[in-house]
Amino acid sequence: MTGRVFWISSVLCLCIYDCGGSSRFEPRKPDPTKGTVTGSVICTDTGKAARFATVVLLPDSSGPKREPTPQQEVAETDLDGRFKIEAVAPGQYFAFATLAGYLDPEYGLDFDRIGKDDRGNERTADIVKQWKDHLVELTVNARQTSDISIEIERGADITGTVAYDDGSPSIGVRFAAYRKNEKGGWSNVGEVSGGGFALEEVSDSHGHFDVTNLPAGEYVVCAVVPGDNQGSSPQICLGNVFRKRDARTVEVSAGESATGADIVVPLKAIHQLGGTLREAVGEQVPIKATLRLLYPDDRETAMTVSAFYDGSYLFPFVPKGTYVLQVSDASYTEFPADAAGRPTSRVHEFAPREISVMVDKDVSDLAVVLVELPPKKGAPR
């Protein structure tokens, strides 16, 4: 069974299936200082056992800070929907279960609300607050067995097809989904971590796709043109538009399957934009820089790439339109020797720069001239 990494937050990384060579059902060595958790998982829509569901014990981190927080525990149910976790550290826990087709906190949490600057315990507390209706609280005591019952609810799903405008299916395309939040804005479904993709779904050999495990709500679904990550590629959303604010929405109730979410990728409206970054005086080029294309009306980020080590850059797929090209965090490092001949280092930083860009064809030679900032106080000259 293929290992899968499941992100609840940037501080909670769970390995859903076996991460090593041991069996998922192998008993642990008895430990008189720890307890045991047993239980069952039931599907609420069928009333039947949830077979091969993943059970997670999430430690309650709100206790006294002098007490070490226990580690999270993961198990898998058997053919009767039962599970057993031995040698669990005493403490307070929240338990939940996941299974394909059923509500999954990975897609049900509003990560935009949690905030990337919150500390681990703060993020965990907000995760628990958002998902509390799907959690079972329990206490684990040494030398005792805690038996619990977990219910999982059928999730909604949105299905459709994605094709190129020449009629061929778009195969292996990734997707992004956005759910209307409490403030009327659109929050990303799933958490984009490390520049990757929030959703695991990809279109099949016929261009069909199915975004599953969703809570009830109003959604925008977008196809992401293949690229290195979700932020560097354009999104073509329902209604065949490039911006989620202009997209057609889909509203689903609990457990509902919404069909007809079809998307067409307009090949003729997508171009390349590339060029070089260079110093205004001298021949040095930054070997590090972040480049963003912003929509000029509201400065929403359309896509983001990093400069290459030779100072060049490339946005491989840019929808036709007008943008603001923003360059930031540009720098290079020099390694001069000091008076004694010992190697030193000096970082040269460049001022941010923005220019207006019209993209209506492929562009490969757009040069952006940067001005070096004065050395910081105390930095070697």
Buried (B, 14 or more C-beta within 10 A) or exposed (E): EEEEEBBBBBBBEBEBBBEEEEEBEEEEEEBEEBBBBBBBBBBBEEEEBBBBBBBBBBBBBEBEEEEEBBEBBBBBBBEEBBBBBBBBBBBBBBBBBBBEBBBBBBBBBBBBEBEEEBEEBBBBBBBBEBBEEBBBEBEBEEEEBBEBEBBBBBBBBBBBBBBBEEEEBBBEBBBBBBBBBEEEEBBBBBBBBEEBBBBBBBBBEEBEBBBBBBBBBEBBBBBBBBBEBBBBBBBBBBEBBBBBEEBEBBEBEBBBEBEEBBBBBBEEBBBBBBBBBBBEEEEBBBBBBBBBBBBEEEEEEBBBBBBBEEBBBBBBBBBBBEBBBBBEBBBBEEEEEEEEEEEEEEEBBBEBBBEEBEBEEEBEEBEBBBEBEEEEEEEEE
